[in-house]
Amino acid sequence: MRGVYAILPGGVDDLAAPSGGNRYDRRVCAGLAATGWRVTELHVDGDWPAPSKTARARLASTLAAVPDGAPVLIDGLVACGAPDVVEPAARRVPLAVLVHLPLADETGLPADAAARLDALERRTLSAATAVIATSAWTAARLVEHHGLAPDRVHVAAPGVDPAPFADATEAGGRLLCVAALTPRKAQDVLVEALATLSDTEWTCTFAGALDRDAAFTSRVRRLVEAHDLDGRARFAGPLAGAALDAAYAAADLLVLPSHAETYGMVVTEALARGVPVLATAVGGVAEALGPAERAPDSRALGQAGLGVPGKLVPPGDPAALAAALRSWLTDAGLRQRLRAAARVRRDTLPSWDATVHAVAGALERMG
């Protein structure tokens, strides 16, 4: 039986703080086990990604418990800020680092902190036997930015579960933003955009943790109050399971205004329900959005070519985001075209089985 030690952040199962990275880790570990791998999970608490001396000691102890020569799959959030711990371990065990987000890409970091994390990450990834990225865009960036050998960097894009179609409304005014309130997710930009649309009918649900960045959450709430949007913008807090499914089922349009994304799992989760997406043109978002790759039934949709099931706008641009939202809210033909494209894209979305197969392949090639 093939075996792997999976080293994950201590909060990977914290339902009060759901994240795409945690869900990815969970699905990969479960999928490997279901396909015959013996998966030994080791969770490490710490102030990742810039660990204290205590956290690094915990990680060192965890890695020391792995037998010589046993393959290790370690979440990059844990590994990339601690090369002094990872480097010696990588000399005795084949080690694959799973990169969800390059450390320096977190929005709001001071320049010196970003540069330090970037240098630490370069050391860690250079020491690893293999690097697994969650999009082709991220893989290419890691190769170029850190000078990694391309054959050591593998792509395992997130999968998505099949889901029933959302119950779309004719007017399209039910907007949904699924992301923890953090500067990188840029909910402040979305609120500024929504403030210019008071003459249109819409509501917006913000689904995501409210305690990741207290100052930013306070800023977003103040903007909502200042623009008198209290009755139209709703903060639902972190949602998971049936509650998150219900939020998608009630949505007409997913809005993701991020400054940086390696992929955007919420994009494919919306598309799995036939919900179009308005997002920023950053990182791997275009890869997740994808095109509608086959012609639909012309009798049902009245057209043969559909294109992209959503729209991308520049990051950090409230005016561009507002213009795209206004087009969606006021143009019934546009809503019909994007919904038709989303329904077609739904049939070509990647599966979690494909994700697990890609990760397993990377592990097997480590020898």
Summary of the structure (lengths in Angstrom):
residues: 367
radius of gyration: 21.0
end to end distance: 14.2
largest distance: 65.1
contacts: 1303
relative contact order: 0.13
helix: 45%
strand: 16%
